[in-house]
Each structure stands twice: as structure tokens, then as C-alpha cells.
Amino acid sequence: MLRGQISKIRGIDVLWLIFLGGLALLSPVREVHKQVTLLAIALVQIFEPRLIAHLPRRGPSYSVLLKIALSSLLIAHTGGAVSINSSYYPIYYLPVITAAIYFGPLGTLLWTALASAAYCSYLIPALQEYELTSSGKVELAIRILFFFFAAILVNQFVMESRRRLKESQALSETLAESNRQLKLAQEEARRSERLAALGQLSAGLAHEIRNPLGVIKGSAEMLTQKLQGNTPLAQELAGYISSEVNRLNALVARFLDFARPSRLQLQPVSPAALVDRALESVQAQFPAAGITVERRYAEGLPEIMADERLCEQVFINLICNAYEAMNGAGGKVSVAIAPAEGESVPGVAVEIRDSGPGVPADLRQQIFNPFFTSKETGVGLGLSIVAKIVDDHRGSIQLKSRPDEGACFHVFLPVKPN
């Protein structure tokens, strides 16, 4: 334990010990009270950081008070018959500078005044036997003024250092935020590249698949007509072929929606009306879901220039995902709409939050990737198409919630896309 304490002694503590040891070797050397007082000052100086760390609010005041008291004791035991004449009076610089380090300008002046008053208190017993001459008054005034001069000078340096530290911290926070935004932009760029490449591939495959699907569908319908009134099993199987072809055709249509460039038909649209229609559409799909919907719309919402059909599809997909996340067990969907700024562009922010299980941390970076899904059914194009539509409107979409706290999708749409 002793070894651990020794290892914590700082280089500045060693300098303090050397400085105070030098004072101990000066006259009067055999004054026991002087040596004990110097030892106490050394201990206060060494353990001051621990005191302030333990008592951050009151610690600096305790430290300055202790140093004023110990400085006064040192003056009392080194001044001979007239303590105020002690050559050790500069020891008061110690509490004065300590106050300048830990307090603001006003606090520094108050503590310096208290230290000066402690020093001047030795005039009271001295004046009972001696007279204060003019030169003595000048000398005392010079000493007191130098106390204040040192206090102001050190405090000015400390305040400037604090100001520069705050500026450095603010700059560091700005750089950290810039780096975070840069990483988000890089992720968005990589996602856009993947979307473009997969879009081209999807378009080619969809066109190649759609042609034989049409042949299969036509053949199945002809076969159904030929088998009417004949073998029931064969007619049923032909019906299966036709229905599955319809399902595949719908899937191909989704691929094409994802792949083809959006032809936006922009017009002024009320974001609140868009979201309300999307809510009504999803509620009609899940009539028995037992979901409570909370609307929080700001007043005076601006209209956005958007493709009404595509943007309604965005909110239908997001709200539908929120309903499905709660798996028919009831819950709450909160929808908030408010004016917002995105990269210095005015717009509207729509937040859709559910009370479901949320998105696991290991999936959060992938949910907007095409063909990624955590559902047992589905091909993972829903959120990819949503992200594509929002990107085409020069907006942004983010998953802002934490794991196990439900999902919260934040959609920003500008008032006027560039």
C-alpha cells in the first residue's frame, strides 16, 4: 500500500518538497513550530488534488483557508518580536495563487483580500508597542498590492487557459460530429451504389422472368378452360399454377418498382393528410390488431413538393411494419410531424415509433439494404423501396431508436427538392 502511494507522487510534488525543504534550512532552523508548519503546508499542497477531487465544490475553499491559516502561523513563528516584519511574508502568495487558479476574478479578489487581512492582523499587536512610520506604511501597501497583482495576473492566465480549453473542446465536438456525419454520408453513398447495381440486375432479371411467366399464366388459363367439368384434381392444380404465377408476377412488379428510375409527379402536398391516409389504409388492413395510434402534429406545417402516391406508399410501408412488429398483441404507434431543417434545407420531419421489440443492434445497419429481411415471409424490398423513394425526393430516412425500445423511423422530406 505504501508503494502504491509513493508511485502516485507527482513531479510537481517533489519540487514542492524541495522548495519547502529549502525554507526549512533557512533561519530560524531550530524553530520547531516553523518546521511543523512547513511540513503541514507541504502535506496540504501534495494532497490538494485529492481533496478537490473528493470535494469538487468546497475543496478549493478549504484548501485556500488552510493555506491562509498555515501562512499566518509561519509568519507568527518567524517574525521574532514583531511578526509582521517576518521575511517569510511571501508565503501568502501560496493561498493567493491557489485562489486565482480555482476561482473566477471576483472570488480571487475576495480570497486575496482575506489573505491580506490575515497578514495585516499582525499590525494590531505591533502597534501596541511600536509606531507605524510613513515608510512602513508604504512598504506594507507595496506588499499588499503585489498580493493583488500576482492574483490578477495568475487568474487572467488561468481564465484564458480555460477559455482556450473550452474552444478546443467545442472544436473537438464539432469535428466529432463532422466525422459522424461523414460516416453517415459514406454509408449512404455505399448504399446508393449497392441499390444502383442491384437495381440494374433486378430490372434485367425481372424482364427475363416476366416473359415466361406470361406464357405459363396463359397456358394455365387455357388448361383450366379445357379441364372444366372433367378431372377436378387437374383443374385444381391448374388453378394453383395460375394463382402462383400471379404471386410471382406481383413479386416481379415489386422488383421493377425498385429497379426503374422514379418519375416523380411533384405537387404541393399536406404531410399530415398523407400520413392520415396511410394510417387509415393500414388500419383497414389490420382491423382487429388492437393498436392505439397517437398523433402529434405541429401547427402551421408547410406543404411539401412531393409525389403524393409514392410518399403515401412510404408511410404505408413504415406504419404497416410497425403494426407487424407488434404481432397482433396490441401496442401503440406514435406519429409526430414537425417542421425541420435538413442540411440547411427547410422541410418536414415525420417520426413513426412503435412499442414493439425494436431492431437488434446487429441488424440496424442492414435494414435498408435490398433483399434483407428479418421476417419469415417477404423478400426484403419494402424498406429498400421506401429509402429509394425518399432519396428521389432528396430527403433522408434513419432508424433513430435504441434496441429493445421499439423502432423509430425518422423521415425528412424537403419543402422543395433540389
C-alpha positions as CSV (number, residue, x, y, z in Angstrom):
1,M,0.0,0.0,0.0
2,L,2.9,2.4,0.8
3,R,4.5,1.5,-2.5
4,G,1.2,2.4,-4.3
5,Q,1.0,5.8,-2.5
6,I,4.6,6.6,-3.4
7,S,4.0,5.8,-7.0
8,K,1.3,8.4,-7.1
9,I,3.6,11.3,-6.1
10,R,3.9,13.7,-9.0
11,G,6.9,15.5,-10.2
12,I,5.5,18.8,-9.1
13,D,5.1,17.4,-5.6
14,V,8.8,16.7,-5.5
15,L,9.5,20.3,-6.4
16,W,7.3,21.5,-3.6
17,L,9.1,19.3,-1.2
18,I,12.5,20.7,-2.4
19,F,11.2,24.3,-2.2
20,L,9.8,23.9,1.3
21,G,12.8,21.9,2.4
22,G,15.0,24.9,1.4
23,L,12.8,27.2,3.6
24,A,13.2,24.7,6.4
25,L,17.0,25.0,6.2
26,L,16.9,28.8,6.5
27,S,16.9,30.7,9.8
28,P,15.4,30.1,12.2
29,V,16.3,26.4,11.7
30,R,15.6,25.2,15.3
31,E,12.2,26.8,15.5
32,V,10.1,23.6,15.8
33,H,6.8,25.4,15.1
34,K,8.2,26.7,11.9
35,Q,9.3,23.2,10.7
36,V,5.9,21.7,11.6
37,T,4.1,24.5,9.8
38,L,6.2,24.0,6.7
39,L,5.6,20.2,6.8
40,A,1.8,20.9,7.1
41,I,2.0,23.3,4.1
42,A,3.8,20.6,2.1
43,L,1.1,18.0,3.0
44,V,-1.7,20.3,2.1
45,Q,-0.1,21.1,-1.3
46,I,0.6,17.4,-2.1
47,F,-2.9,16.2,-1.1
48,E,-4.8,19.2,-2.5
49,P,-5.7,17.4,-5.8
50,R,-7.2,14.5,-3.9
51,L,-9.2,16.9,-1.6
52,I,-10.6,18.8,-4.6
53,A,-11.4,15.6,-6.5
54,H,-13.3,14.3,-3.4
55,L,-15.0,17.7,-2.7
56,P,-15.1,19.5,-6.1
57,R,-17.4,22.3,-4.8
58,R,-16.0,23.0,-1.3
59,G,-12.5,21.6,-1.7
60,P,-10.9,24.8,-3.2
61,S,-12.3,26.9,-0.4
62,Y,-11.0,24.5,2.2
63,S,-7.5,24.5,0.6
64,V,-7.3,28.3,0.4
65,L,-8.4,28.6,4.1
66,L,-5.9,26.0,5.2
67,K,-3.1,27.8,3.4
68,I,-4.0,31.2,4.8
69,A,-4.1,29.7,8.3
70,L,-0.7,27.9,7.9
71,S,0.8,31.0,6.3
72,S,-0.3,33.1,9.3
73,L,1.2,30.5,11.7
74,L,4.5,30.6,9.7
75,I,4.6,34.4,10.0
76,A,3.9,34.2,13.7
77,H,6.8,31.9,14.4
78,T,9.4,33.5,12.1
79,G,8.9,37.2,12.8
80,G,10.5,37.5,16.2
81,A,9.1,40.2,18.4
82,V,7.2,41.8,15.5
83,S,5.6,39.1,13.4
84,I,4.6,41.4,10.6
85,N,8.3,42.1,9.9
86,S,8.9,38.4,9.1
87,S,10.9,37.8,5.9
88,Y,8.5,34.8,5.2
89,Y,5.6,37.1,4.3
90,P,5.7,36.0,0.6
91,I,4.3,32.7,1.8
92,Y,0.9,34.4,1.4
93,Y,1.4,34.2,-2.3
94,L,0.6,30.5,-1.9
95,P,-3.1,30.9,-0.9
96,V,-3.4,33.9,-3.2
97,I,-2.3,32.0,-6.3
98,T,-4.3,28.9,-5.3
99,A,-7.4,31.1,-5.2
100,A,-6.5,32.5,-8.6
101,I,-6.3,29.0,-10.1
102,Y,-9.6,27.7,-8.7
103,F,-11.9,30.7,-8.7
104,G,-13.1,33.5,-11.0
105,P,-11.9,37.1,-10.9
106,L,-14.4,38.1,-8.1
107,G,-13.6,35.1,-6.0
108,T,-9.9,35.6,-6.5
109,L,-10.1,39.3,-5.3
110,L,-12.2,38.2,-2.2
111,W,-9.7,35.5,-1.2
112,T,-6.8,37.8,-1.8
113,A,-8.4,40.4,0.4
114,L,-8.9,37.8,3.2
115,A,-5.2,36.8,2.9
116,S,-4.1,40.4,3.1
117,A,-6.4,41.0,6.1
118,A,-4.8,37.9,7.8
119,Y,-1.3,39.4,7.2
120,C,-2.4,42.9,8.3
121,S,-3.8,41.5,11.5
122,Y,-0.3,41.3,12.9
123,L,-0.3,45.1,12.9
124,I,-2.7,45.1,15.9
125,P,-0.2,43.7,18.5
126,A,2.7,45.6,16.8
127,L,1.0,49.0,17.1
128,Q,0.6,48.5,20.9
129,E,4.4,48.8,21.3
130,Y,5.6,50.5,18.1
131,E,4.5,53.3,15.8
132,L,3.8,52.7,12.1
133,T,6.1,55.1,10.2
134,S,5.4,56.6,6.7
135,S,8.0,54.3,5.1
136,G,6.4,51.3,7.0
137,K,3.0,52.2,5.6
138,V,4.5,52.4,2.0
139,E,6.2,49.0,2.5
140,L,3.0,47.4,3.8
141,A,1.0,48.9,0.9
142,I,3.5,47.6,-1.6
143,R,3.4,44.1,-0.2
144,I,-0.5,44.1,-0.2
145,L,-0.6,45.5,-3.8
146,F,1.8,42.8,-5.0
147,F,-0.5,40.2,-3.5
148,F,-3.4,41.5,-5.7
149,F,-1.1,42.0,-8.7
150,A,0.0,38.3,-8.5
151,A,-3.6,37.2,-8.0
152,I,-4.9,39.1,-11.0
153,L,-2.0,38.1,-13.3
154,V,-2.4,34.4,-12.5
155,N,-6.2,34.5,-12.7
156,Q,-6.0,36.2,-16.1
157,F,-3.7,33.4,-17.3
158,V,-6.0,30.7,-15.9
159,M,-9.2,32.2,-17.3
160,E,-7.6,32.5,-20.7
161,S,-6.4,28.8,-20.5
162,R,-10.0,27.8,-19.6
163,R,-11.4,29.8,-22.5
164,R,-9.0,28.1,-24.9
165,L,-9.8,24.7,-23.4
166,K,-13.5,25.3,-24.0
167,E,-12.8,26.4,-27.5
168,S,-10.7,23.3,-28.1
169,Q,-13.4,21.1,-26.6
170,A,-16.1,22.8,-28.8
171,L,-13.9,22.3,-31.8
172,S,-13.3,18.6,-30.9
173,E,-17.1,18.1,-30.5
174,T,-17.6,19.8,-33.9
175,L,-15.0,17.6,-35.5
176,A,-16.5,14.5,-33.9
177,E,-20.0,15.5,-35.3
178,S,-18.5,16.2,-38.7
179,N,-16.8,12.8,-38.7
180,R,-20.1,11.2,-37.7
181,Q,-21.9,13.0,-40.5
182,L,-19.2,12.0,-42.9
183,K,-19.5,8.3,-41.9
184,L,-23.3,8.6,-42.4
185,A,-22.7,10.2,-45.8
186,Q,-20.3,7.4,-46.8
187,E,-22.7,4.8,-45.7
188,E,-25.5,6.5,-47.7
189,A,-23.2,6.6,-50.8
190,R,-22.3,2.9,-50.4
191,R,-26.0,2.0,-50.0
192,S,-26.9,4.1,-53.1
193,E,-24.2,2.3,-55.1
194,R,-25.5,-1.1,-54.0
195,L,-29.0,0.0,-54.8
196,A,-28.0,1.1,-58.3
197,A,-26.1,-2.1,-59.0
198,L,-28.8,-4.4,-57.7
199,G,-31.5,-2.2,-59.4
200,Q,-29.9,-2.9,-62.8
201,L,-29.6,-6.6,-62.0
202,S,-33.2,-6.7,-60.8
203,A,-34.5,-4.9,-63.9
204,G,-32.8,-7.4,-66.2
205,L,-33.9,-10.5,-64.3
206,A,-37.5,-9.1,-63.9
207,H,-37.9,-8.6,-67.6
208,E,-36.4,-12.0,-68.4
209,I,-38.7,-13.7,-65.8
210,R,-41.9,-11.8,-66.8
211,N,-42.0,-13.2,-70.3
212,P,-42.1,-16.9,-69.4
213,L,-44.5,-16.1,-66.6
214,G,-46.9,-14.7,-69.2
215,V,-46.6,-17.9,-71.2
216,I,-47.2,-20.0,-68.1
217,K,-50.1,-18.0,-67.0
218,G,-51.8,-18.1,-70.4
219,S,-51.2,-21.9,-70.7
220,A,-52.6,-22.4,-67.2
221,E,-55.8,-20.4,-68.1
222,M,-56.2,-22.4,-71.3
223,L,-55.7,-25.6,-69.4
224,T,-58.3,-24.6,-66.8
225,Q,-60.8,-24.0,-69.6
226,K,-60.1,-27.3,-71.3
227,L,-60.5,-29.2,-68.0
228,Q,-63.8,-27.7,-67.0
229,G,-66.2,-30.4,-66.0
230,N,-63.5,-33.1,-66.3
231,T,-60.9,-34.1,-63.7
232,P,-61.4,-32.0,-60.6
233,L,-57.8,-32.6,-59.3
234,A,-56.3,-31.5,-62.6
235,Q,-58.5,-28.4,-62.6
236,E,-57.4,-27.6,-59.0
237,L,-53.7,-28.0,-59.9
238,A,-54.1,-25.7,-62.9
239,G,-55.7,-23.1,-60.6
240,Y,-52.7,-23.4,-58.3
241,I,-50.4,-22.7,-61.3
242,S,-52.4,-19.6,-62.2
243,S,-52.5,-18.2,-58.6
244,E,-48.8,-18.8,-58.0
245,V,-47.9,-17.2,-61.4
246,N,-50.0,-14.1,-60.2
247,R,-48.0,-14.1,-57.0
248,L,-44.7,-14.3,-58.9
249,N,-45.9,-11.6,-61.2
250,A,-46.6,-9.3,-58.2
251,L,-43.1,-10.0,-56.9
252,V,-41.6,-9.1,-60.3
253,A,-43.6,-5.9,-60.3
254,R,-42.0,-5.0,-56.9
255,F,-38.6,-5.7,-58.4
256,L,-39.4,-3.4,-61.3
257,D,-40.6,-0.7,-58.8
258,F,-37.3,-1.0,-57.1
259,A,-35.2,-1.0,-60.2
260,R,-36.8,1.6,-62.5
261,P,-36.0,5.3,-62.1
262,S,-38.8,7.2,-60.3
263,R,-40.7,9.6,-62.4
264,L,-41.9,12.0,-59.7
265,Q,-45.1,13.9,-60.3
266,L,-44.4,16.7,-57.8
267,Q,-47.2,18.8,-56.5
268,P,-47.9,20.7,-53.2
269,V,-49.0,18.1,-50.6
270,S,-50.0,18.3,-46.9
271,P,-47.8,15.9,-45.0
272,A,-50.5,15.5,-42.3
273,A,-53.0,14.5,-44.9
274,L,-50.6,12.0,-46.4
275,V,-49.9,10.3,-43.0
276,D,-53.6,10.3,-42.1
277,R,-54.5,8.4,-45.3
278,A,-51.6,6.0,-44.7
279,L,-52.9,5.3,-41.2
280,E,-56.4,4.7,-42.4
281,S,-55.2,2.3,-45.1
282,V,-53.1,0.3,-42.6
283,Q,-55.9,0.3,-40.0
284,A,-58.2,-1.2,-42.7
285,Q,-55.7,-4.0,-43.3
286,F,-55.4,-4.8,-39.6
287,P,-59.0,-4.2,-38.2
288,A,-58.5,-6.4,-35.2
289,A,-54.9,-5.5,-34.3
290,G,-55.8,-3.6,-31.1
291,I,-53.3,-0.9,-31.9
292,T,-53.6,2.6,-30.3
293,V,-52.5,5.4,-32.6
294,E,-51.1,8.7,-31.1
295,R,-50.9,11.7,-33.4
296,R,-48.7,14.7,-32.5
297,Y,-48.8,17.2,-35.4
298,A,-47.2,20.6,-35.1
299,E,-49.3,23.6,-36.0
300,G,-48.7,25.5,-39.2
301,L,-47.0,22.6,-41.1
302,P,-45.7,23.7,-44.5
303,E,-46.8,21.8,-47.6
304,I,-44.1,19.7,-49.3
305,M,-43.5,19.3,-53.1
306,A,-43.8,15.6,-53.4
307,D,-45.3,12.7,-55.5
308,E,-48.4,12.1,-53.5
309,R,-48.8,8.4,-54.5
310,L,-45.2,7.4,-53.8
311,C,-44.9,9.3,-50.5
312,E,-48.2,7.7,-49.3
313,Q,-46.6,4.4,-50.1
314,V,-43.6,5.3,-47.9
315,F,-45.8,5.9,-44.9
316,I,-48.0,2.9,-45.5
317,N,-44.9,0.6,-45.6
318,L,-43.5,2.1,-42.4
319,I,-46.8,2.0,-40.5
320,C,-47.5,-1.5,-41.7
321,N,-44.1,-2.6,-40.4
322,A,-44.9,-1.0,-37.1
323,Y,-48.2,-3.0,-36.9
324,E,-46.5,-6.2,-37.9
325,A,-43.7,-5.6,-35.3
326,M,-46.3,-5.8,-32.5
327,N,-47.5,-9.1,-33.9
328,G,-51.2,-8.6,-33.2
329,A,-50.6,-8.4,-29.5
330,G,-51.8,-4.8,-29.2
331,G,-49.5,-1.8,-28.7
332,K,-49.0,1.8,-29.6
333,V,-47.9,3.6,-32.7
334,S,-46.9,7.3,-32.3
335,V,-46.7,9.6,-35.3
336,A,-45.1,13.0,-34.9
337,I,-44.8,15.6,-37.6
338,A,-42.9,18.9,-37.2
339,P,-41.0,21.4,-39.3
340,A,-37.3,20.6,-39.5
341,E,-34.0,21.6,-41.2
342,G,-32.0,19.1,-43.2
343,E,-28.6,20.2,-44.3
344,S,-29.8,23.9,-44.3
345,V,-32.8,22.9,-46.3
346,P,-36.3,23.6,-44.8
347,G,-38.6,20.7,-44.7
348,V,-40.8,18.4,-42.6
349,A,-39.8,15.6,-40.3
350,V,-42.1,12.6,-39.7
351,E,-41.3,10.2,-36.9
352,I,-43.1,6.8,-36.7
353,R,-42.5,5.0,-33.4
354,D,-43.9,1.7,-32.3
355,S,-43.9,-0.2,-29.0
356,G,-42.6,-3.4,-30.4
357,P,-39.4,-5.2,-29.6
358,G,-37.2,-2.9,-31.7
359,V,-34.5,-3.7,-34.2
360,P,-31.5,-5.7,-32.9
361,A,-28.2,-3.8,-32.9
362,D,-26.6,-6.2,-35.3
363,L,-29.3,-5.6,-37.9
364,R,-29.6,-1.8,-37.7
365,Q,-27.0,-1.1,-40.4
366,Q,-28.6,-3.6,-42.9
367,I,-32.4,-2.9,-42.7
368,F,-32.3,-0.6,-45.7
369,N,-30.3,-3.0,-47.9
370,P,-32.3,-4.7,-50.6
371,F,-33.2,-8.4,-50.1
372,F,-32.5,-8.1,-46.4
373,T,-35.4,-9.1,-44.2
374,S,-35.9,-10.5,-40.7
375,K,-39.4,-11.7,-41.5
376,E,-40.3,-15.3,-42.2
377,T,-42.1,-14.2,-45.4
378,G,-41.0,-11.4,-47.7
379,V,-38.1,-10.6,-50.0
380,G,-36.7,-7.6,-48.1
381,L,-37.6,-4.9,-50.6
382,G,-40.1,-2.9,-48.6
383,L,-37.6,-0.6,-46.7
384,S,-35.3,-0.5,-49.8
385,I,-38.1,0.9,-51.9
386,V,-39.0,3.3,-49.1
387,A,-35.4,4.5,-48.9
388,K,-35.3,4.9,-52.7
389,I,-38.4,7.0,-52.8
390,V,-37.2,9.2,-50.0
391,D,-33.8,9.6,-51.7
392,D,-35.5,10.5,-55.0
393,H,-37.3,13.3,-53.1
394,R,-33.8,14.5,-51.8
395,G,-34.9,13.5,-48.3
396,S,-33.5,11.2,-45.7
397,I,-34.6,8.3,-43.6
398,Q,-33.0,7.0,-40.4
399,L,-33.6,4.5,-37.7
400,K,-33.2,6.5,-34.6
401,S,-34.4,4.2,-31.8
402,R,-32.4,2.1,-29.4
403,P,-32.6,-1.7,-29.3
404,D,-35.4,-3.1,-27.1
405,E,-37.2,0.3,-27.1
406,G,-39.4,-0.2,-30.2
407,A,-38.5,1.1,-33.7
408,C,-38.5,4.8,-34.6
409,F,-38.1,5.8,-38.2
410,H,-37.3,9.4,-38.9
411,V,-38.2,10.6,-42.4
412,F,-37.2,14.1,-43.6
413,L,-38.8,15.5,-46.7
414,P,-37.7,18.9,-48.0
415,V,-40.3,21.6,-48.8
416,K,-38.7,22.0,-52.3
417,P,-36.5,19.2,-53.6
418,N,-33.4,20.5,-55.5
